[in-house]
Amino acid sequence: MDNFILPVYNQRGEEIDKVSLNQEVFDGEINSSVIYQVVCMYLANKRKGLASTKTRKDVSGGGRKPWRQKGTGRARHGSIRSPLWRGGGVVFGPHPKLYSYRLPRKIKLGALKSSLNAKLKEKNIIILDKLELKDFKTKNFIDILVSLNLYKKKERPKRILLLVDRMDEKLKLAISNLSFIDINLAKDTNALEVLNAKKLIIFKDALHQLTERLKQLK
């Protein structure tokens, strides 16, 4: 099968059509440098930077000199909250810090394009025609994963990213109990999400959205 043609499955796991991938987007090129930059940015943006220690001015007490300067035979000290004392302040300890930063939009789109090409090369992209759930039971969605050969009861499930063209409340409720599944709109997904997933399920309409978004790189 050509790399630029993928089968389209229905929710019963049957191949019902084929779709040609846009060769401007799915060109097989993987830019590791761009992926590295963008993944570092997303991970840095997730950092809270809340670690904080008290310096000698923040520690309570220690307002008076512990003993007089001279004549005691002991070393001179001005406060029991000195960093030299147990319970004193911390020298050069961490303080709240903002780690987040931004990269140009084209670099982020380039990383997304490269990550999708990596998944295509690994044959880990599945195109789904559409999904119709009668109710929001998790069991019904598990049955669909079984049909697509993505879930086996005695095996540890692989992390799956589901890319949709619009959010469906029934679908969100059906997968809410499944910790190994992430869902996002195709227009909002990023390289880190794609790389974290082992398998990528893309709705046919979402694939069109994703392609149009990445064609802006040209």
HUJO-V354953 format. One record per backbone hydrogen bond with DSSP energy under -1.0 kcal/mol. NH is the residue of the N-H (numbers start at 0). CO is the residue of the C=O. E is the energy in kcal/mol with one decimal. If there is no record, write none. Layout:
BEGIN
NH:CO:E
NH:CO:E
END
This chain:
BEGIN
4:1:-1.5
5:18:-2.5
7:16:-3.2
8:126:-2.6
9:13:-2.0
12:9:-2.1
15:7:-2.7
16:7:-1.3
18:5:-2.8
20:3:-3.5
25:21:-3.0
26:24:-1.4
31:29:-1.0
34:30:-1.9
35:31:-2.5
36:32:-2.1
37:33:-2.3
38:34:-2.7
39:35:-2.3
40:36:-1.8
41:37:-2.5
42:38:-2.5
43:39:-2.3
44:40:-2.4
46:43:-1.1
52:93:-1.6
57:54:-1.4
58:54:-1.3
81:78:-1.1
84:81:-2.2
87:84:-2.0
88:80:-2.2
89:53:-2.7
96:48:-2.0
107:103:-1.7
108:104:-2.5
109:105:-2.2
110:106:-2.0
111:107:-2.0
112:108:-2.6
113:109:-2.3
114:110:-2.4
115:111:-2.1
116:112:-2.1
117:113:-1.9
118:114:-2.0
119:115:-2.2
120:116:-2.3
121:117:-1.8
122:119:-1.0
123:118:-2.8
125:199:-3.2
127:201:-2.5
128:8:-3.2
141:137:-2.3
142:138:-2.1
143:139:-1.1
144:140:-2.0
145:141:-2.4
146:142:-1.9
147:143:-1.7
148:145:-1.3
149:144:-3.1
154:151:-1.5
159:179:-2.8
160:198:-2.3
161:181:-3.0
162:200:-2.9
163:183:-2.2
171:167:-2.4
172:168:-2.3
173:169:-2.1
174:170:-1.7
177:174:-1.7
180:177:-1.4
181:159:-2.7
183:161:-2.2
185:163:-2.3
187:184:-1.5
188:184:-1.1
193:189:-1.9
194:190:-2.6
195:191:-2.0
196:192:-1.0
197:158:-2.2
198:158:-2.1
199:123:-2.8
200:160:-2.7
201:125:-2.8
202:162:-2.3
203:127:-2.2
206:202:-2.2
207:203:-1.2
208:204:-1.7
209:205:-2.7
210:206:-2.4
211:207:-2.4
212:208:-2.0
213:209:-2.1
214:210:-1.7
216:213:-1.6
217:214:-1.4
END
